[in-house]
């Protein structure tokens, strides 16, 4: 939700900031703006729309300077228009601020400031913060740094911010609470951003700001402090671990298609060095120190949002089946406000591509406070969840930019398969079976390649169904979470209404919707659910629904019942969930393209949801 970028150095800041904003655009793309600081004051320019709309109107004869900041917005308070776009100025026009997060008590602060005669121009919560800083500056001894600290102590909510002040034109302050901030350092130059992607062009040396910390940059360097402590902190730099190529689109028309294609390698990358083929087991370095506690857990909670929650459902099914541990699957947004039965005998697994989802972080904190051991399954190295958990497993899928998650999902599911195999082996799964399962995971690459090479036949199905207003996705067992994920992909990027359902539940409601206009996607792996799924297909066919079947083995009966068949051969049917989601990603992709949708930046969505 919102991307922020700042530059402090000797180069012309505008092109640098615009490029940085493009890298962060996946975080929000309804409006964008820039602020430049110089001896003559602060100049800002902002525009509703995408970063390229801002770029078109930027006048670099006005916007000049070597210190500046930029913002790309996902609106929370106030509609996305030029006025509500960031940066925001205080009443005097001397303070400028960009913000990612939500100021929850903005209304009471606004009323207070209005009573003091301060006039507001926007509907945003962010303007309240910059006005408060300005107010506290004039009320409390005119110290820029103190005013920022004091204001941040008064606000409730979340923020990643950068603040500039015209009267101190050699300073930049950035602070975080609940929203991520990374600082790139390169001999006298500083880059601040919501994530490392705008920084990697310039330096690989970064410092991740921790919760409730701020950094002040000036001519003599930078100082990091906690908001509640005067002591200066000494933070060593870390190295960014991805390359520029990984965050560029290359020859692909969309990031999403690039990322779907990358799965041929990313799934294997996730498992690289972790599978023990001769033992039929797994080595997961990131949880090694806590294995005993995890193995003796009374119960496991898996918490996540969106696509990651769907991966969590696969994890629940696998862990219960192979490890014999009861697993509760929880939407993070629900878990955080319920009274779950969690204590020191529980383990909580937070699954998150970004590692920054506000609800997931809050659920994790709650479980930690209740005594649970916390484990993260994250893609972004150094993200908040990866740092705040007791242990974890990185998915190593590389940066995912397309808003609709694809390769991160298959990587999460791969990790969960490895976890299930690990705990399965501890809990009675014999070595021969373990070896067979581990081998099927290790051999997955060519099977992924085979699916991706069939993209034309999936595109043909998309062409035939592009007029449909609704889709149904049905599956049983492991097919159910994949049905949910297939439906989510479709609605996210094509805006076609789609529902995922357990196939057997169809007769309790959704069957009423079926007619010749309704495409129904069935997940039909050859496992213990196969015959039952075939019966459900019969029921749809009897009502003239359009059947699209995804299966790992085509049978005569399936051929007869299905209007379209997508064959997904598997080395072993247990990994059907990892493979069968890929054609559903491609189907959603082709439908969205055919309908002229903005695949990488679908309306109203954002990739990293740092507000609750
Ligand atoms: C947003 C994204 C989804 C993602 C979800 C959870 O809704 O658009 O693709 O699944 O957030 O994100 P996380 O980073 O925690 O996996």
Boltz pocket constraint, residues with backbone or C-beta under 6 A from the ligand:
constraints:
  - pocket:
      binder: B
      contacts: [[A, 305], [A, 306], [A, 307], [A, 308], [A, 351], [A, 352], [A, 353], [A, 354], [A, 355], [A, 356], [A, 357], [A, 360], [A, 403], [A, 404], [A, 405], [A, 605], [A, 606], [A, 607], [A, 608], [A, 609]]
      max_distance: 6.0
